[in-house]
């Protein structure tokens, strides 16, 4: 599908989100500069800039990587997820300032091109205490640049959601490079133990959050029962599904969300076409299944986004026998209308 490139249209929510990002960044930088010069009046401005923007970028990266698992653990964090890409671009800009000033200060005064110097000034890759850690930071910055420059939905749609999502999963590689960049740099530069400890605690927190979210994820799926004589799977009793919400099941390796709306049940594929959001964790708003991540909507009976949008997901047939909901594990093509089944209140 195609999409024209347009500048971001800021609604009230986005404006508030971005103002808070800017306020937080400016506040942190001002405090860092003031405290740096108060505790060490002889420090040069370039060094403070490098440290201030570098530490800011690392803090923001930890926040960004925490938003996903926090949103899965508690839906109150979903507003942070809604415009997480804005936070990602802001983090890249902070990292870019750090990287540019570091290259200028350490590599711009020689005879070599500064970028070439990053890769050639230290070739001791076999040493732990003298490892060329700046190369790792430069590679991380390239990954963050790729993500920031393709964050617009124009690239999401034209690359395809699957490719775009895979590209942006590179943030974890960038994070690993940043961690090694800081830890290895601590052997060579005047890095306080407090900084290294804080980074280690940040890593431990991220790992814990992702493991906890993954553990919860394994409990989301309902347990499908045995197949009947025609191959339909027993999944649940109708009363187990709350009005305007869904229950998620794994059917032949695919996650399916069964929604209840106005006393009727419909089943659609659980994965949103936008960024792979879990549709079954959303709810029906104004008659449409609404993805909890970014608000993309689908009609439950046919898996189609309401016009003028064109996204579609697969649909499934349901039936009720002996007060048990059954699902046909063979999905219909995306956007196929299926008559909802009445299940009462």
Secondary structure, 3 states (H helix, E strand, C coil): CCCCCCCCCCCHHHHHHHHHHHHHHHHHHHHHHHHHHHHCCCCCHHHHHHHHHHHHHHHHHHHHHHHHHHHHHCHHHHHHHHCHHHHHHHHHHHHHHHHHHHHHHHHCCCCCCHHHHHHHCCCCCCCCCCCCHHHHHHHHHHHHHHHHHCCCHHHHHHHCHHHHHHHHCCHHHHHHHHHHHHHHHHCCCCCCHHHHHHHHHHHHHHHHHHHHHHHHHHHHCECCCCECCCCEEEEECHHHCCECCEEEEEECCEEEEEEEECCEEEEEECECCCCCCEHHHCEEECCEEECCCCCCEECCCCCECCCCCCCECCEECEEEECCEEEEECCCECCCCCCCCEECCC
